[in-house]
Amino acid sequence: MADSFDTPPDTLYRRFETALTGVGGACHRVADIPFAAGAIENIMGGADEAIWAAPQVNETLPDLIETLQVAGVTVRYPESAAQVRDQAFGLSVARQAIAETGSVVLVERELTDRSVGLVTETHIVVCALDDLAASLDDAGATLAAVGASRGSYATLVTGPSRTADIERQLTVGVQGPARLHVIFIELPRNPARPDRQ
């Protein structure tokens, strides 16, 4: 399979979108941070609910958090996993996305980061378009970098949570988010990322 660097971003995005929507997720592509904030507001649909952000979103994309707050969206950060359970909206940032499977790679240093993607009802993930890889093989450097750092988790998320009982009845959202939205932002490549050289 072609390396991510040989495949145009538009092609990778279309592959990702096809794979993600095929498993019940939703995909969005925006030009910049203000449009990403607008997409998040649209997903929230004017609900009078806070969005619970993984703490690392503020570290990685502080402009997004500020833009949401200026727009009147209440952003909260969990102090424990219990605070996030069954909350309406969660916000995470992906280290990478994988076009062939429609998956996002979440790298979480803390349980509070991890809980946002595991126990909220609607999970919104933002990712730089440039961090979209063609295949799992192309994501190997990212996963190796995570494995080499102590105390971090890597979670591959593909679509909303789903499970089937003994009678083969598929149920969505029982053991995790019932809805997954991935928002790709056209951000410039970060040359400081060791896994993206």
Long-range contacts (C-beta under 8 A, 24 or more apart in sequence): 1-100, 1-134, 1-135, 1-137, 1-138, 2-134, 3-134, 3-138, 4-99, 4-132, 4-133, 4-134, 4-135, 4-138, 7-99, 7-134, 9-129, 9-130, 9-132, 12-99, 12-132, 12-133, 12-134, 13-99, 13-129, 13-132, 13-184, 15-99, 15-100, 15-134, 16-97, 16-98, 16-99, 16-102, 16-132, 16-182, 16-184, 17-102, 18-102, 19-99, 19-100, 19-101, 19-102, 19-103, 19-158, 20-102, 20-158, 20-159, 20-180, 20-182, 21-102, 22-102, 23-102, 23-158, 23-159, 23-160, 23-162, 24-159, 24-160, 24-162, 24-172, 24-180, 25-102, 25-158, 25-159, 25-160, 25-179, 25-180, 25-181, 25-182, 26-179, 26-180, 26-181, 26-182, 27-102, 27-181, 27-182, 27-184, 28-181, 28-182, 28-183, 28-184, 29-129, 29-183, 29-184, 29-186, 30-183, 30-184, 30-185, 30-186, 31-185, 31-186, 32-185, 32-186, 32-187, 33-61, 33-63, 33-64, 33-67, 33-185, 34-67, 35-185, 36-64, 36-67, 36-126, 36-183, 36-185, 37-64, 37-67, 37-68, 37-71, 37-73, 38-71, 39-181, 39-183, 40-68, 40-73, 40-91, 40-124, 40-183, 41-68, 41-71, 41-73, 43-89, 43-122, 43-124, 43-181, 44-73, 44-88, 44-89, 47-88, 47-89, 49-74, 49-87, 49-88, 49-89, 50-74, 50-75, 50-76, 50-87, 50-89, 51-75, 51-76, 51-89, 51-90, 51-91, 51-124, 52-76, 52-77, 52-78, 52-83, 52-84, 52-87, 52-89, 52-90, 52-91, 52-116, 52-120, 53-77, 53-90, 53-91, 53-92, 53-116, 54-90, 54-91, 54-92, 54-93, 54-108, 54-112, 54-113, 54-114, 54-116, 54-117, 55-110, 55-112, 55-113, 56-93, 56-108, 56-109, 56-110, 56-113, 57-91, 57-92, 57-93, 57-126, 60-93, 61-93, 61-126, 64-126, 77-112, 78-112, 78-115, 78-116, 79-112, 80-111, 80-112, 80-115, 81-111, 81-112, 81-114, 81-115, 81-118, 81-119, 84-112, 84-115, 84-116, 84-119, 84-120, 85-115, 85-119, 86-119, 86-120, 86-121, 87-119, 87-120, 87-121, 88-120, 88-121, 88-122, 89-120, 89-121, 89-122, 89-124, 90-116, 90-117, 90-119, 90-120, 90-122, 90-123, 90-124, 90-177, 91-116, 91-124, 91-125, 91-126, 92-116, 92-117, 92-123, 92-124, 92-125, 92-126, 93-125, 93-126, 93-127, 94-125, 94-126, 94-127, 94-131, 94-182, 95-131, 95-142, 95-146, 95-154, 95-195, 96-127, 96-131, 96-132, 96-133, 96-139, 96-142, 97-127, 97-131, 97-132, 97-133, 97-182, 97-184, 98-132, 98-133, 98-134, 98-135, 98-136, 98-138, 98-139, 98-156, 99-132, 99-133, 99-134, 99-135, 100-134, 100-135, 100-136, 101-136, 101-156, 101-158, 102-158, 102-159, 103-156, 103-157, 103-158, 104-156, 104-157, 104-182, 105-139, 105-142, 105-143, 105-146, 105-154, 105-155, 105-156, 106-153, 106-154, 106-155, 106-156, 106-157, 107-142, 107-146, 107-152, 107-153, 107-154, 108-152, 108-153, 108-154, 108-155, 109-151, 109-152, 109-153, 114-153, 114-155, 117-155, 117-157, 117-176, 117-177, 118-176, 118-177, 119-176, 119-177, 120-177, 121-173, 121-177, 121-178, 121-179, 122-177, 122-178, 122-179, 122-180, 122-181, 123-157, 123-160, 123-176, 123-177, 123-179, 123-180, 123-181, 124-181, 124-183, 125-157, 125-180, 125-181, 125-182, 125-183, 126-182, 126-183, 126-184, 126-185, 127-182, 127-183, 127-184, 127-185, 128-184, 128-185, 128-186, 128-187, 128-189, 128-190, 129-184, 129-185, 129-186, 129-187, 130-186, 130-187, 130-188, 130-189, 130-190, 130-196, 131-196, 132-184, 141-195, 141-196, 142-195, 142-196, 144-195, 145-194, 145-195
